[in-house]
């Protein structure tokens, strides 16, 4: 996610900038008149109750504090929305935005309760209309002046903000893996909403899923070469975008006993050339299917076609022999869904004979 600040690059058109019409000043007016509606909103009976203690913790370089659980939370992206839904917090949500793909079936009923304040990236005006008392996002690039407003501006308006720890590695303890950072997100959000028990259950279940995915790698003989893998995320204007060292797939590879072929590039999803993919000659390829996004080159079928049509890439053993795995593209970015893609990767490694 860190590369997303470079808005000119086309690798991640999910988050195309959208200028605000009125900006943060409009948000200030809306929040100044929103006190009654926010204070009068009551959480549903089945929702978590307030913690016995106030919640306060560091989040991506800022201290966030709460004296009571928020009642009108806005999630600025699908990743944050699904995390809150997984924690059972739909009745504490006043809005969601930036839907990238279909909501999974097990979230549909809860998602239907949440107002959509913007089909794409929310502006300050749209955020104001939702009268939030808490704003959550998976990445810092959603908190800019031409989008929802900066974190500093929202903090001055007494609206606390939260960014996934995965997007702020420089502020996190050294050595924490992306999955551990995701787990810390769940725990901190659990503290905020008084939903610690549910958050702890989610962490335990996902930690177990990560451990299970790594079982095959643990049985690989010491000193054995790890198979190399290229993760093909998107094809934009004919050019491939692959997983670099700082993206979640690099950590997924380590867990299952593989080696990301582009670990030498310090980006999440760098643009490369097909010739460079061929030069790396990976043992297998993982395709991220983004069919629901609907842009040229997004579907798994289009990516397969691009590889088989390329005069050099088509001759790679991985392509020629069909050593290609397919996973949902959205799950290759850190989210509550990512352990599912990790499981698919581990199973695929077994099917290809790389682990026992």
C-alpha positions as CSV (number, residue, x, y, z in Angstrom):
1,X,0.0,0.0,0.0
2,X,2.9,2.4,0.6
3,X,3.3,3.0,-3.2
4,X,-0.2,4.4,-3.5
5,X,0.9,7.9,-2.6
6,X,2.3,8.1,-6.1
7,X,-1.1,8.8,-7.6
8,X,0.2,9.3,-11.1
9,X,1.1,5.6,-11.4
10,X,-1.7,3.4,-12.9
11,X,-0.9,0.2,-11.0
12,X,-3.7,0.6,-8.5
13,X,-6.6,2.4,-10.2
14,X,-8.9,1.4,-7.3
15,X,-7.8,4.6,-5.5
16,X,-7.9,7.2,-8.2
17,X,-8.0,10.7,-6.8
18,X,-11.3,12.5,-6.7
19,X,-11.2,16.3,-5.9
20,X,-13.4,17.5,-3.1
21,X,-15.9,20.2,-4.0
22,X,-16.0,22.0,-0.7
23,X,-13.1,20.4,1.2
24,X,-12.3,20.3,4.9
25,X,-14.1,23.6,5.6
26,X,-17.4,22.0,4.7
27,X,-16.6,19.2,7.1
28,X,-16.0,21.6,9.9
29,X,-19.4,23.1,9.4
30,X,-21.1,19.7,9.3
31,X,-19.4,18.5,12.4
32,X,-20.2,21.6,14.3
33,X,-23.9,21.0,13.8
34,X,-23.8,17.2,14.1
35,X,-23.5,16.9,17.9
36,X,-27.2,16.0,18.5
37,X,-27.5,13.3,15.9
38,X,-24.2,11.7,16.8
39,X,-24.9,11.8,20.6
40,X,-28.5,10.6,20.1
41,X,-27.5,7.5,18.0
42,X,-27.8,4.4,20.1
43,X,-25.9,1.2,19.5
44,X,-28.0,-1.9,18.8
45,X,-28.5,-4.3,21.7
46,X,-26.4,-7.0,20.2
47,X,-23.4,-4.8,19.7
48,X,-20.4,-4.6,22.1
49,X,-20.8,-2.4,25.1
50,X,-18.4,0.2,26.4
51,X,-15.1,-1.0,27.9
52,X,-14.6,-0.5,31.6
53,X,-11.5,1.6,30.7
54,X,-10.8,4.3,28.2
55,X,-9.0,3.2,25.0
56,X,-5.7,5.0,24.1
57,X,-2.9,3.9,21.8
58,X,-0.4,5.0,19.2
59,X,-1.6,4.7,15.6
60,X,0.7,5.4,12.7
61,X,2.5,8.2,14.5
62,X,-0.5,9.7,16.2
63,X,-2.1,9.1,19.6
64,X,-5.8,8.2,19.5
65,X,-7.9,8.2,22.7
66,X,-11.5,7.4,23.5
67,X,-13.6,7.9,26.6
68,X,-16.5,5.8,25.1
69,X,-16.9,3.6,22.0
70,X,-17.7,5.5,18.8
71,X,-21.3,5.4,17.5
72,X,-20.9,6.9,14.0
73,X,-17.9,5.4,12.4
74,X,-17.1,5.9,8.8
75,X,-14.9,3.4,6.9
76,X,-13.2,5.0,3.9
77,X,-12.5,1.8,2.0
78,X,-13.6,-1.8,1.7
79,X,-10.8,-3.3,3.7
80,X,-11.7,-1.2,6.8
81,X,-15.4,-1.9,6.2
82,X,-14.9,-5.6,6.2
83,X,-12.8,-5.6,9.3
84,X,-15.5,-3.7,11.2
85,X,-18.1,-6.1,9.9
86,X,-16.0,-9.0,11.0
87,X,-16.0,-7.5,14.5
88,X,-19.8,-7.2,14.4
89,X,-19.8,-3.4,14.4
90,X,-22.2,-2.6,11.6
91,X,-24.6,-0.8,13.9
92,X,-21.8,1.5,15.0
93,X,-21.1,2.5,11.4
94,X,-22.5,5.7,9.8
95,X,-20.9,5.1,6.4
96,X,-18.7,3.2,4.0
97,X,-17.0,4.1,0.7
98,X,-14.8,2.9,-2.1
99,X,-16.2,-0.6,-2.7
100,X,-13.7,-2.4,-4.9
101,X,-15.4,-5.7,-5.5
102,X,-18.4,-7.7,-4.3
103,X,-19.0,-7.9,-0.6
104,X,-18.6,-11.6,0.5
105,X,-21.9,-13.4,1.1
106,X,-21.3,-13.8,4.9
107,X,-21.1,-9.9,5.2
108,X,-24.0,-9.0,3.0
109,X,-26.7,-8.8,5.7
110,X,-24.5,-6.7,7.9
111,X,-23.2,-4.5,5.0
112,X,-26.8,-3.7,4.0
113,X,-27.2,-1.8,7.3
114,X,-24.4,0.6,6.5
115,X,-25.0,3.7,4.4
116,X,-22.8,4.1,1.3
117,X,-21.5,7.7,1.5
118,X,-19.5,7.4,-1.7
119,X,-19.3,4.7,-4.4
120,X,-15.6,5.5,-4.9
121,X,-13.2,7.6,-2.8
122,X,-15.0,9.8,-0.3
123,X,-14.5,13.6,-0.3
124,X,-14.6,15.9,2.7
125,X,-18.1,16.9,1.8
126,X,-19.4,13.4,1.7
127,X,-17.6,12.6,5.0
128,X,-19.2,15.7,6.6
129,X,-22.7,14.6,5.5
130,X,-22.2,11.4,7.5
131,X,-21.4,13.3,10.8
132,X,-18.8,10.8,12.0
133,X,-17.2,10.5,15.4
134,X,-14.5,8.1,14.2
135,X,-12.9,7.6,10.7
136,X,-11.1,4.4,9.7
137,X,-8.9,3.7,6.7
138,X,-6.6,1.0,5.5
139,X,-4.1,3.5,4.1
140,X,-2.8,7.0,4.7
141,X,-3.4,8.1,1.1
142,X,-7.2,8.4,1.9
143,X,-6.5,11.2,4.4
144,X,-5.4,14.0,2.1
145,X,-6.7,17.5,1.6
146,X,-8.4,16.6,-1.7
147,X,-10.0,13.5,-0.3
148,X,-11.4,13.1,3.3
149,X,-9.1,15.7,4.8
150,X,-5.8,15.1,6.6
151,X,-5.6,13.4,9.9
152,X,-4.3,16.6,11.5
153,X,-7.4,18.5,10.2
154,X,-9.8,15.9,11.5
155,X,-8.0,15.7,14.8
156,X,-8.5,19.5,15.2
157,X,-12.2,18.9,14.6
158,X,-12.2,16.3,17.5
159,X,-12.7,13.4,15.1
160,X,-10.2,10.7,15.8
161,X,-8.8,8.7,12.9
162,X,-7.3,5.2,12.5
163,X,-5.0,3.9,9.8
164,X,-4.0,0.2,9.4
165,X,-0.6,-0.5,11.0
166,X,0.4,-2.3,7.9
167,X,0.5,1.0,6.0
168,X,2.9,2.6,8.6
169,X,5.8,0.3,8.9
170,X,8.2,3.1,10.0
171,X,6.1,3.6,13.2
172,X,5.8,-0.1,14.1
173,X,8.1,-2.3,16.2
174,X,10.9,-3.8,14.2
175,X,10.4,-7.4,13.2
176,X,6.6,-7.4,13.2
177,X,5.2,-9.2,10.1
178,X,2.3,-7.8,8.1
179,X,0.0,-10.4,9.5
180,X,1.0,-9.5,13.1
181,X,0.3,-5.8,12.2
182,X,-3.1,-6.8,10.9
183,X,-3.7,-8.6,14.2
184,X,-2.7,-5.5,16.1
185,X,-5.4,-3.6,14.1
186,X,-8.0,-6.0,15.2
187,X,-6.9,-5.8,18.8
188,X,-6.8,-2.0,18.8
189,X,-10.2,-1.7,17.2
190,X,-11.6,-4.1,19.7
191,X,-10.3,-1.8,22.5
192,X,-12.0,1.2,20.8
193,X,-15.4,-0.4,20.6
194,X,-15.3,-2.6,23.7
195,X,-15.2,-5.6,21.5
196,X,-12.0,-7.1,22.9
197,X,-13.4,-10.7,23.1
198,X,-14.5,-10.8,19.5
199,X,-11.2,-9.2,18.3
200,X,-9.2,-11.8,20.3
201,X,-11.2,-14.6,18.7
202,X,-10.5,-13.2,15.3
203,X,-6.8,-13.0,16.0
204,X,-6.7,-16.5,17.4
205,X,-8.4,-17.9,14.3
206,X,-6.3,-16.1,11.8
207,X,-3.0,-16.8,13.7
208,X,-4.0,-20.5,13.5
209,X,-4.7,-20.2,9.8
210,X,-1.2,-18.6,9.2
211,X,0.4,-21.5,11.2
212,X,-1.5,-24.1,9.2
213,X,-0.4,-22.5,5.9
214,X,3.2,-22.8,7.1
215,X,3.1,-26.4,8.0
216,X,4.3,-27.6,4.6
217,X,7.2,-25.2,4.6
218,X,8.3,-26.6,8.0
219,X,8.7,-30.1,6.4
220,X,11.0,-28.9,3.6
221,X,14.5,-30.4,4.1
222,X,17.0,-27.9,5.4
223,X,19.1,-26.4,2.7
224,X,16.6,-27.2,-0.1
225,X,16.1,-24.5,-2.6
226,X,12.8,-22.7,-2.3
227,X,10.7,-22.4,-5.4
228,X,10.4,-18.9,-6.9
229,X,7.1,-17.3,-7.6
230,X,5.9,-14.2,-9.5
231,X,2.7,-12.6,-8.3
232,X,0.9,-11.0,-11.3
233,X,-1.5,-8.4,-9.8
234,X,-2.6,-6.4,-12.8
235,X,-1.8,-5.7,-16.5
236,X,-2.2,-2.1,-17.3
237,X,-1.6,-0.8,-20.9
238,X,0.0,-4.1,-21.6
239,X,2.5,-3.8,-18.8
240,X,2.6,-6.3,-15.8
241,X,2.4,-5.2,-12.2
242,X,4.0,-7.7,-9.8
243,X,4.6,-8.1,-6.1
244,X,7.7,-6.5,-4.8
245,X,9.5,-6.9,-1.4
246,X,7.3,-4.6,0.7
247,X,3.9,-6.1,-0.3
248,X,2.1,-8.8,1.6
249,X,2.9,-11.6,-1.0
250,X,6.5,-11.4,0.0
251,X,5.6,-12.5,3.5
252,X,3.1,-15.0,2.2
253,X,5.9,-16.6,0.2
254,X,8.1,-16.9,3.3
255,X,5.3,-18.5,5.3
256,X,4.6,-21.2,2.7
257,X,8.3,-21.9,1.8
258,X,8.6,-20.0,-1.5
259,X,10.7,-17.0,-2.7
260,X,9.2,-14.0,-4.3
261,X,11.1,-13.5,-7.5
262,X,10.9,-9.7,-7.2
263,X,12.0,-9.3,-3.6
264,X,14.9,-7.1,-4.9
265,X,12.4,-4.3,-5.6
266,X,11.4,-2.2,-2.6
267,X,7.8,-1.5,-3.6
268,X,4.5,-3.1,-3.1
269,X,3.4,-3.5,-6.7
270,X,6.0,-2.2,-9.1
271,X,5.6,-2.0,-12.8
272,X,8.0,-4.3,-14.7
273,X,8.4,-5.6,-18.2
274,X,7.4,-9.0,-19.5
275,X,11.0,-9.5,-20.4
276,X,12.0,-9.0,-16.8
277,X,9.4,-11.6,-15.7
278,X,10.9,-14.0,-18.2
279,X,14.4,-13.3,-16.9
280,X,13.4,-14.3,-13.4
281,X,12.0,-17.6,-14.8
282,X,9.8,-18.4,-11.8
283,X,9.0,-21.9,-10.8
284,X,5.3,-20.9,-10.6
285,X,3.1,-17.9,-11.0
286,X,0.2,-16.6,-8.9
287,X,-2.5,-14.6,-10.7
288,X,-4.6,-12.1,-8.8
289,X,-8.1,-12.2,-10.3
290,X,-9.7,-8.7,-10.3
291,X,-12.6,-9.5,-12.7
292,X,-15.1,-7.6,-10.7
293,X,-13.1,-4.4,-11.0
294,X,-13.8,-4.6,-14.7
295,X,-10.8,-2.8,-16.2
296,X,-8.9,-4.1,-19.2
297,X,-6.3,-6.7,-18.1
298,X,-8.0,-7.3,-14.7
299,X,-9.4,-10.8,-15.1
300,X,-7.4,-13.9,-14.6
301,X,-8.3,-15.0,-18.1
302,X,-6.8,-11.8,-19.6
303,X,-3.6,-12.3,-17.6
304,X,-3.3,-15.9,-18.8
305,X,-3.9,-14.7,-22.4
306,X,-1.3,-12.0,-22.1
307,X,1.3,-14.5,-20.9
308,X,0.6,-17.1,-23.5
309,X,0.6,-14.5,-26.3
310,X,4.0,-13.1,-25.3
311,X,6.8,-14.5,-27.5
312,X,9.2,-14.9,-24.5
313,X,7.0,-15.4,-21.5
314,X,5.0,-18.1,-23.3
315,X,8.1,-20.2,-23.4
316,X,8.6,-20.2,-19.6
317,X,8.2,-23.6,-18.1
318,X,5.7,-22.2,-15.5
319,X,3.4,-21.0,-18.3
320,X,4.0,-23.9,-20.7
321,X,3.3,-26.5,-18.0
322,X,0.4,-24.7,-16.4
323,X,2.1,-24.0,-13.0
324,X,-0.2,-21.1,-12.4
325,X,-2.3,-20.5,-9.3
326,X,-5.3,-18.2,-9.1
327,X,-6.4,-16.2,-6.1
328,X,-8.8,-13.2,-5.5
329,X,-6.7,-10.1,-6.3
330,X,-8.2,-8.1,-3.4
331,X,-6.8,-10.7,-1.0
332,X,-3.2,-10.0,-2.0
333,X,-3.4,-6.7,-0.2
334,X,-3.5,-6.8,3.6
335,X,-7.1,-7.3,4.9
336,X,-9.2,-9.6,7.0
337,X,-9.5,-11.8,3.9
338,X,-5.8,-12.3,3.3
339,X,-5.5,-15.5,5.3
340,X,-7.8,-17.1,2.7
341,X,-5.4,-16.3,-0.1
342,X,-2.6,-17.6,2.0
343,X,-4.4,-20.9,2.4
344,X,-5.0,-21.1,-1.4
345,X,-1.3,-20.5,-1.9
346,X,-0.3,-23.2,0.6
347,X,-2.7,-25.7,-1.0
348,X,-1.5,-24.8,-4.5
349,X,2.1,-25.4,-3.4
350,X,1.1,-28.9,-2.3
351,X,-0.7,-29.6,-5.6
352,X,2.3,-28.5,-7.5
353,X,4.5,-30.9,-5.5
354,X,6.7,-28.2,-3.8
355,X,5.8,-29.2,-0.3
356,X,4.5,-32.4,1.3
